[in-house]
Amino acid sequence: MMKNIDEISKLLIEQRKGLGVDQKDMYMRIGMKQQQYQRIEAGSDVKLSTLLRVLEGLDLELSITPKSSKALSNQTSESLNKSDLQDDADDLEFWFGSELIHE
């Protein structure tokens, strides 16, 4: 269970090295420049959308679990508002490129 940014950074480094990927190779995997990726591994605070992009590039996924067993187990994704799922335009453009329709 990850509890702080340092633990996440350590996991990212271990996974990247385990895959035999250099920091500079992250550009080819997720379109992120080496300097930007270095800051993430150094423990910089990042947007959730950026973290999800990095996790995808390292064949990892994010899992969120309740801290206590008293948490409601019947909550579903239907309880999320559509606005909660909005992503940043820069990340959308990375994933969809020219397919992105600007309003």
Buried (B, 14 or more C-beta within 10 A) or exposed (E): EEEEBEEBBBBBBEBBEEEEBEBEBBBEBBBBEEEBBBBBBEBEEBEEBBBBBBBBBBEBEEEEEEEEEEEEEEEEEEEEEEEEEEEEEEBBBBBEEEEEEEE
